[in-house]
Amino acid sequence: MNLFDQIPAHEPEELFTELFSNENVRIERIVSFGQKSADGFWYDQREGEWILMLEGSAQLRFEDGRIVDLTSGDTLNIPARCRHHVEKTAQDARTVWLAVFYKND
């Protein structure tokens, strides 16, 4: 599989494609087309999440006020239960993420 195959030019919703999973790890390709988290929504995941930004850009806000900008090639590890949301993704191009979710125990 090529991670850039079968991605449409634009969609009204983000696309989530599970690439691999077992009892400890889940790997997803996420494609955003300018989407962001809903106002007041926070991700609060039981799993840790390691992100690789493959294409495009995004901005994440953490509950502690920290803001992280990501562009192609950037990585970020988000520990389990670290509340965050997506402030924005690229408006003029698609954003392609590789997300690796992992158990901490």
WOHUGI-V874811 format. One record per pair of residues at least 6 apart in sequence whose ideal C-beta (glycine too) atoms are under 8 Angstrom apart, sorted by the first residue. I is the first residue (numbers start at 1). GAP is how many residues later the second one is. D is the distance in whole Angstrom. If there is no record, write none. Layout:
i: <I:I>
gap: <GAP:GAP>
d: <D:D>
//
This chain:
i: <1:3:3:3:3:4:4:4:7:7:7:7:8:9:10:10:11:11:12:13:14:14:14:14:14:15:15:15:16:16:16:17:17:17:17:18:18:18:19:19:19:20:20:21:23:24:24:25:25:25:25:26:26:26:26:27:27:27:27:28:28:28:28:29:29:29:29:30:30:30:30:31:31:31:31:32:32:32:32:32:32:32:32:33:33:33:34:34:34:34:35:35:36:36:36:36:36:37:37:37:37:41:42:42:42:42:43:43:43:44:44:45:45:45:45:46:46:47:47:47:47:47:48:48:48:48:48:48:48:48:49:49:49:49:49:49:50:50:50:50:50:50:50:51:51:51:51:51:51:51:51:51:52:52:52:52:52:52:53:53:53:53:53:53:53:53:53:54:54:54:54:55:55:55:55:55:56:56:56:56:56:56:56:56:57:57:57:57:57:57:57:58:58:58:58:58:58:58:58:58:59:59:59:59:59:59:59:59:60:60:60:60:60:60:60:60:61:61:61:61:62:62:62:62:63:63:63:67:68:70:78:79:80:89>
gap: <18:26:51:93:95:50:51:92:8:24:87:89:7:85:23:84:20:22:21:22:16:17:18:19:21:14:15:16:12:13:14:11:12:13:14:8:9:10:8:9:10:6:7:6:80:78:79:75:76:77:78:21:74:75:76:71:72:73:74:69:70:71:73:67:68:69:70:66:67:68:69:63:64:65:66:24:26:54:57:58:62:63:65:56:61:62:54:55:56:57:51:54:49:50:51:52:53:6:48:49:50:44:21:41:42:43:40:41:42:37:39:33:35:36:56:34:35:33:54:55:56:57:29:30:31:32:53:54:55:56:28:29:50:51:52:53:25:26:27:28:49:50:52:19:24:25:26:27:46:47:48:49:21:22:23:45:46:48:17:18:19:20:21:22:42:43:44:18:42:43:44:17:38:39:40:41:15:16:33:34:37:38:39:40:12:13:14:15:32:33:38:11:12:28:29:30:31:32:37:39:8:9:10:11:27:28:29:30:7:8:10:16:24:25:26:27:6:23:24:26:6:20:21:22:19:20:21:20:8:6:6:25:24:6>
d: <7:6:6:7:7:8:8:7:7:5:7:7:8:8:5:8:8:5:8:7:6:6:5:7:5:8:7:4:6:8:6:6:5:8:8:7:7:5:5:6:6:7:4:7:8:6:5:7:7:5:8:7:8:4:8:7:7:5:8:8:8:5:7:7:7:6:8:7:4:8:6:6:7:5:8:7:7:8:4:8:7:4:7:8:6:8:8:6:7:5:7:6:8:5:6:5:6:7:4:5:8:6:6:4:7:5:7:5:6:6:5:8:6:7:7:6:7:6:4:6:6:7:7:7:5:5:7:5:8:6:7:5:6:7:5:8:7:7:5:8:7:4:7:7:6:5:8:7:6:7:5:8:8:8:5:7:4:8:4:6:6:7:5:8:7:8:6:7:4:7:6:6:8:7:7:4:8:7:6:4:5:6:3:6:7:6:5:8:7:5:6:8:5:6:8:7:5:7:6:7:6:7:5:7:7:4:5:8:7:5:7:7:5:7:6:7:5:7:6:5:7:7:7:5:8:4:7:7:6:6:6:8:5:4>
//
